[in-house]
Amino acid sequence: MIKAYITSAIGAALLLGSTLLATASMYKYDAMCAMGLASEKTIQTDCAIYEEIGGMRYCFGSEEAKAKFMETPEPNIARAEKYYQTLE
């Protein structure tokens, strides 16, 4: 009986860990504001405001930043990506 509980606990821990890892990897730019990056600024967010594009979660520091970014997402993604690469 104890063995079953331990096995279940280990399985649950592994599942939780892989779920958290998958969720973390969905955030583009380490949860920095995508519009900020497109404007060559680094603004850390909690990703409460986001938009999913191509399976990735782009985070924003405000609804205004998200709206501005989504007016022209492709060029903004390119600018954000270019600036983000300079930070690494």
N, C-alpha and C positions, 0 to 999 in steps of 0.2 A: 504494500500500500504506500509506504513512504517513497519507494522507488518511483512509483507512478507520479506522485506529487513533484518530486525533484525533476523528473523528465519533463513534465508539463511546464514547470517553472522555467527550466532552461529553454524549452521551445518558445515560450512566450517572450522571454528576454531576447532571444535571437530574432524573433519576428518584429518586436518593437524596435530593436536596433536597426534592422534593415529598413523598416518603414521610415524611421527618422532620417536615415542616410539618404533614402530616395527622396524624401521631402526636401531636405537641405540642398540636394543637387538640382532640384527644380528651380531654385532661385538664381536668376541670372545676375551677375555682377555682385555676388556676395551680399545681396540685399541692400545695395546702394541705390539711390534714386536714379532711375534710367534717364529721366529728363535732366537731372543735375549733371550726369556724366556726358550727355549730349551737349551740355553747355559748358563742359570742362570744369565741373565742380564735383567734389566728393561729398555727398550727403547720405549718411547712414540712415536706414529706415528700419521699422519693425515689420514691414511688408503687410501692414493692415490694409493698405491701398495698393492694388496690383491689377495687372491685366495679363492674361495668358495669351501668348503668341507662339505658335509653333511648338507647343508642349513645354515652353519655358515660362516661368513667372517673372515678369518685369515689375519691380517694386517702385513705388513713388512716395515722395514725402508729403504730397497733398493731392487733393482732387484736381486742383488747378494744373499742377504739373502733369498729372495723368492725361487730362483733356488736351493740353498743349502737345504732349508727346504723340497722342493718338490722332492728331490732325494730319500728321505725315509720319507714320511709324517707320517705314523702311529707311528714309534718310536719317531719322533720329537714331534708329538702331545702329546704322553704320557709323554715325558720329560718336555714339556712346561706346561702341566697340573699339573704335580707334583710340579714344581717350583712355578707356579702361586698360588697354594694352600698355600704355605708357606708365601705368601705376604698378605693374607687376615687376 
